[in-house]
Amino acid sequence: MPRHDVGDFLARLLTSNTSGPLQWILGGFYQDFNSTDDVFTNTPGPIAVEVLGVPSLYDVGNSTNYKQEAAFGEASYKLPQNLQLTAGLRYYSYHTAEELAESGGLPNGSLIPTVFNLPASNSGESPKVNLSYLPSDNLTLYMQAVKGFRPGGGNTPPPYACPSNPLQYGPDSLWSYEGGEKARLFDDRVVANSAAYYERWSGIQQSVAETCGASYTANAGTADVYGGEFELMARITDHLTLTNSAGFTHARIVQSVPGGTFYVGEQVQDVPTWTDSTSLELTHPVAEGYELVARASNVFVGSMTDVSYAINEVPSHDIVNLRLGLNLERADIDLFLDNAANTHAILGNTNALSFNVATFNRVATNQPRTVGLDINYYFGGK
């Protein structure tokens, strides 16, 4: 599957250069992105489509040009009572020209490609407002509202045996409302950051699985997302450090598109409800210029939904990694054991040739237990 990507962008910035209460930045952005790819499968033997004179089972070529322009500005002002107000606005515009050419036994039963032109464009504004309270250098309390977006795009037309699907899907946008804190305690021996948020996701893009095995992207409606995050770094002793990052996310569709395939209460795809990453690191000098480092970590990802032939549940999993090393003045030498428990985790569903079959489900899995030696040398010193 040959592929060629070109991404050119230009950004120019104007910013304040004083130390007063007002700080600002203005800028512009331009991007020109081109990509081409070709997915094809030749049949290995005399099967039906070859008898019909079509040696290629599946051949799809895709050529895309994506251009984006944006102008943005942000200003912050220090208010009395240790308050700081920040406001920003970004104007964006994008244009996509996409051409799909399909041929072969499955797409159209012919060696002559069927060509689809899928242009898309949109423009809009993304505002941001943040109010922070900084009673000391070690504590920040904040609340903010931010709007973001994702562009729309084109869908690969399904094989001719499948029902027709929409050739395009529109952009989606999201309003995020967040409040939280950032604290440094006990002479920086403890760092604790936490946040709670609510998001309103309009026109959310989701995958649709058809019974024939094809899939496509559609705007499912409106989703509500709420949850919280917590990060902790604690130096238990001068040589022992505990870190933890945990998150909870509740993401459900609350308004569906009339005539669509999604229902109110359905879980947003590829969003686990719980995530957690924990590590314990021990460092200890063993001689002048030599430091022993031992680290154990565990990554937990909760269950979520994904799409192949149907909407499937991806089970939760834990991955344990171990590392023992020696830090030198100019080098690091580490012996590592990744996936120490040899957990066979399903990371998500995967499509083959853009269609699936009901007899089995294709999945992406993690790397098995791996032992290795990692050596890094710093020519200029650390």
N, C-alpha and C positions, 0 to 999 in steps of 0.2 A: 504494500500500500504506500506508494510514493507520496510524499507530502512536502510542500514548500510554503513556509510562513515568512512574511515580511511585515514588520511593525515599525513604522516611523512615527515619531511624535515630537512636538515642539511645545515647550512650556516657557513662558516668560513671566517673571515676578517683579512686582514693585512692593517695597515694604518700608515701614517706618524705621527710622534710625535714631530715635530719641529715647530717653529713659522716663518720659512722662507717663501719666496715668492712661493715656490713649495709645494703643498699639494697633496697627492695621496691616493688611496685606491685600494686594490686588494681583490678579494673574489671568492668563489665558492658556488654553490647551488645545492642541490639534493632534489628531491621530489618523493615520492612513494604514489600514491593515489588509493584506491580501493573503489568501490561502487557496490551495488546490489539493484535492485528494481524489483517489480512485480506488474503489473497493470492487474486487472481482473474484469469481470462483469458476474455474473450469471443471467440468464434469470428468471424473476419472475413467468412465467406461461407457458402453453403449446403453444409456438409459433413455427414457421416453423423449426427453427434450432434444437429445442428439438425433434420435430417429426422425424427429420433426425438422431436423436441419439447424438446430440451435446449439452449437457446441458450448456456449457460455451459459452457465446456470444463472449467474447474477453479475451485472456490471453496472456500477453507478459512479459517475464522475461528478464532482462538486467544485465549483469555482465561486469564491466569495470575495467581495470588496466591501470593507466596512470603514466608513469615515465618521469621525466625531469631532465636533468643535465645542468648546466650553469657555465661558468667562466666569470668574468667581472673585469674591471679595469677603473678607472677614475682619471684624474690628472687636477689640476688647477694651473695657474701661474699668479702672479700679474705683469702686465706690466707697463711701464711708462704711465703718463698722466691718472692715475686712471682707467686703463683698466685691465680687468681680463679675461683670456682665459681658458675655461674648455673643455676637450675632454674626451670621454669615449667610450668603446666598450664592448659589451656583446656577447659571443658566446653561443648558446643554441642548445640543441638536445632533442627531445622528442619521446617517443614510446608509442603507445596506442594499447592495446589488448581488443577488445570488442566482446562479444558474445550475440546474440539476439535469443531467443526461442519463437516462436509464435504458438498459437493454438487457437481453438474455431471456432464458426460459421462464424465470419467475416474474420479473417486472412486466414485460410486455410480449413475451413469446417471439421476439424478433432480434436480429442483429442490428437493425436500424434503431438508433436511440430515440426515445421520446424526451423532448426538451421542455423543461419547466423554468420560467423566469419568475423569481420571487423577490420583488423589491419590497423594502420596508423603510419607514422613516418615522421619526417622532421628535418632539422638542418639549421642553418644560423647565421648571425651576425646582431646585432642592434647597430649602431653607434650613437654618440651624440656629437654635437659641440655647445658651447655657448660662446658668447662674450658679456661681461657686461661692462658698464661704470658707475662708482660710484663717481660722483663729490663731494658728501657729504654723511654723515651718514643718511640723510633723503631722498635721491633720488637714484634710480637705474634705468638705461636704459639698455635693453638687446635685443639681437636677438639670435635665436637658431634654429638648425635643428636636428631632432630626428627621428629615425626609430623604429617602433614597429611591432608586429605580433600577430596573434591569431592562435592556432593550428586547424587543421582540425578534422573531426570526422565522425561518422556513422549516417545514417538515418534509422528510423524504416521502414521496408517494409510495403507497404500499404495493405489493405484488398484485397483478391483475385479478387474482382469485379472491382478494380481500375487498371489503367495502371501502369506498373512497373515504379519505380523511381530510380534514382541513389542511390546506397547503401552507398556511401561515398561522402564527400565534402572535398576540399583541404584547406590548410591554406590560410589566407590573410595577407597582410602586408600594412603598411602605413608610408609614409614620411610626417612629420609635420614641417612646417616652421612658426616661430612665432616671433613677435617683440612686446615689451611692456615696461611699466614703473611701478615702485612702489614708491610712494611718501608719505611722512609724513609732514604735513603742520601745521602752526599756533600752535607751541608747542604741536604737536601730537593731536590737537583737530580734525584734519581732516586727514583721511587715504584714499588715492585714488590709486587704481590699475586698469590698463587697458591693453588690449592686442588685437592684430589682428593676424589672422593666415590663412594659406592656407595648405590644406592636399591633398595628392594624395593617394588614397586608391585602391590597386591592388588586384584583385581576391576577391572582397568584398562578404562576406557571407550574403545571404538574404533568406527569406522564400518564398516558391512557393506554391500556393494554386491550387489544382487540382479540376476539376469539380465534381469528385466523393465524395469530402469532405475530402480527405487526404491532408496532407501538408508535405513538406520536405525542407531541407536546401540545397542550391546550391550556387556555385560561380557565381555571376551575371556579373562580368566584372570589369571595372574601374570606380571609382567615384571621383569627385572633391568636396571638402568641403572647404568653406571659411566662415569667420565670425569674430565676435569680442565679447569681454567680458569686463564688467566694474563693479568694486566693490567700494563702498563708505561707509565710516563710519564717521559720523559728530556729534560731541558733540555740539548741538545747545546751550545748557546751561550746567551748572555743573550737572544738574539733568535730562536733556532730550537728548536722543541719537537717531539719525536716521541712519539706515543701509539700503543699497540697493545693490542688485546683479542682473545684467541684462545681457542677452546674445542673440546674433543673429547668426543663423547658416543656411547657404545655402548649401544643400547636394543633389547632383544630379548625376545620372549615365551618364557618358560621352562616354563610350565604352562598348558595350554589347557583350556577348559571342555569336558567330554564332550558330543559331539553338536554342538559349535559349528563355526564356519567358519574359525577361526584355528588355526594350527599352531605347534608349538614351533620356535623359531628365526626366526620372522617378525619383521621390523623394526617397531618402534612407529611409528605414523603421525605425520607432520608433525614429525619430530625429525631434523634434519640431523646427519650424523656430524661434520662440521667447520664451524666458523664463524670468521671473522676480520675485524676492522675495524682499519684502519691510517690514520693521518693525520700530515701534516707541516705545521706552521704556522710562518710567519715573521712577526714583528712588528718594525717599525723606525720610530722617530720621524723625521718629515720636516720638522717645524717645531714651534714651541711650541704645544701643544694639538692637534697633528695626528699620528696614528700610522697608518702603512701596515700592512695585514694581508693576507697571502696564505696560502691554505690549500688543500691537496690531500688528498683522502681516497679510500679504496677499501674497499668492503664486499663480503666474500665469504661466500656461503651455499652449503654443500655440498648434494649430492643427498639426497633424502628420498622417502618414499612418501606418496601422498594418494589419495583415493577419489572417483570419479564413477560411471561405469558399471561400472568394475572398479578394482582397486588399481593405480595407475599410479606410475611413477617420475618425480619432478620433478627436472629436471637442475640442476646447480650453476650459479651465475652470479656475476659480478663487476659492481659498479656503481661508476664513478669520478665524483666530484664535485669541481668547482673553484670557488674563490671568491677575489675580489680586492676589498679594501675600504679605507675610510678611517674611522678612529675619531676623532670630535671630542668636545669637552667635553660636548655635549648631544645628539649624534646619531651614528649609524652609517650609512654609505652603502656598500653592497656590490653588486658585479656578480657574478652567479653563473652557472655552467654546470653544471647537473645532468645526470647520465648523459652525460658528455662523449663516450663512445665510441658512444652511441646503441645500447646493448645492448638486445636484445629478450629479456627474461627471463620465464620462467614462474614465478610466485610460488606457485601452487597450483591445484588443481582447484576448479571452482565448479559447484554444482547450479542448475538452472533449474526452478522449479516443483516442486522436490523429486524430480524424476525425470530420467533421462538416456536417451540413445539410443546404440547401438553404432556408428553411422555416423561420429560425430565426438565429440571430447572438448572440453568447455568448460573454459577455463582463465582465470585472472586473471593479467594481465601488469602490468609496471611502467610508469612514466611515460616517454615518449620523451625524447630530448635536449631540454632546456629552458633557454633563456637569459632572464635577467631582472635587474631592479634591485630591491634590497631597501633601504628607507629606514626607519630607526627614530629617533624623536625622543623624548627624555626630558625632560618638562616640569619635573620636580623635580631634574634633574641625575642623573648616574650615581652 
